[in-house]
Amino acid sequence: MSIIRVTKEFRFEGAHSLVNYDGKCRSIHGHSYKLLVTLKGSPQKESKEPKTGMVIDFSELKRVINKIIVDKYDHALILREDALLAQEILDSYSNVIITPFQPTSENLIIHFAQLLNRELPSFLELYSLRLYETTTSFVEWFAQDNQ
């Protein structure tokens, strides 16, 4: 049995602020996020199946990631629940996400890994995530580091 890793890239725009941070990121600001999702699995071997030879159809991977991450976080304002005026902003605007955690890239990638691990079919394993906050800055999550 051969193990293969497949990766797909996704992009979305988002804004956040970091409560009590001691720098510019304390203010509401935006990012052009890029998310790389890598799954691990074996190509399907059933010769009569339409997906034979694939670990996962990229269109299916796109459907899953869009449903649980991109469609929700694209053009969203992400605020920690104790951010000043968080509830008022949530009540006044659409596409506001309130989190119990500081919405850093590090915490977002952990959250995304948790969401994906609940959603993926049992024959696939989430291998890694890479989340770019800017073109030169990214965070990574690896399953092997989080077992």
N, C-alpha and C positions, 0 to 999 in steps of 0.2 A: 504494500500500500504506500503510495506516494503522498506526502504532505506538501501542500502548496499554500502560499500566502497570496491573497488578492487584496489590492488596495484601490480605493476610490477616493477622489478629492471632492470636497463640497465647499461652497463659499456662502457666507451670509454676513449681513451688516448688523451691528448691535451697539448699544450704548450702555454704560454703567458708571457708577461712582463707587469709591472705596471709603466707607465710613471710617473716620478717625485716622486716615492715612496722612502721612506727613509730607506729601508732595503734591504735584499737579493732578494726579489721578484721584484726588479727593473730590474734584469737581466732576460733574457729569460730562462725559466725553465718549466718543465713538471709535469703533474699530472695524476694519474690513477683515473679518475672521476667515481663515482657511482651515478646514478640518480634513485630515487624512485618516481614513478608517481602514485598518488592515485586519482581515479575517484569516483564520487558518482552518484548513480542512482538506479532504481528499476529493479528487474529481469523481463525479458520479459515474458508475460503471455500467449501469443497466442500458444495454444497447438500444432498446426500444423506447427509452425515455427521451423526451425532447431536450432535456438539459444534460444529456450524457456528455461526459468529458469536462463538465464545469464544476467548480467548487460551489459557486453561486452565480446566477445570472446577474450581471451588473445592474440591469434594470430593476431586479428585485431588491438588491442592496440599496439602490437609489430610493426606491419606494419606502423602505424601512427607515433610512436615515432622514429623509425628508419629513416623514410622518412624526418622528419622535424628537427631532432636533431642529432641522432647518426651518420647517414651517412654523414652529413655535418661537424660535429665537431670532429669526430674520426680522430686522427693523424693530426689535424689542428694546425696551429700557429695562435693565436688570438692576434691581436694588435689593440690598439686604433689608430684612424686615424691620430693623431698628433705625433705618435711615430717616433723617428728618423729612417729614411730609410724605413718607412712603405710602401710607394708606390714602391720603388725599390725592396723590398722583394716580394711584391705582383706580380710585373712584372717578377720576376726571378724564383719564385717557385710556385708549385701547392699547393693547400689546405691551403691557407692563408686567414684568415677572418679578415677584417678590420671593426671595430665597431666605432660608435660615442661615445661610453662610455668606461670607464676604465674596462677592462675585469676581474674584481674580481668575485669571486663566487656569491657574492650578486647581482651584476648586471647581471651576466649570468642567474641566476635563475629567475629574473624578466623578462628577455628577453624570456626565455623558456616558462614561463607562458603565455606571450602574444602570442607567436607562437601557443601554444596548444589551447588557448581559441578561436583562429580563425579557428582552424582545426577540433575541436571536433564536433560530431553530436549534434543536439539540445537536445536530450533526455539524454545527459550526462553532468555532471558538473565537472570541474577540482576542486578537493577538496584541494590537497596539492602536493607540490614537496619537495623533500629533495635531496640536492646535496652535496656529499662528495668530498672534495678536497684531503683529505688524509684519512687514516683509522680512524683517531681520530678527524677530523675537518669537520663540515658540516654546511650548511645554510638551512633554511626552508622557504617556502612560503605557506601561507594558504589563500584560497579564502576569508574566513570570515574576514580576516584582511585587505583585499584589495578591499572592496566594495565601 
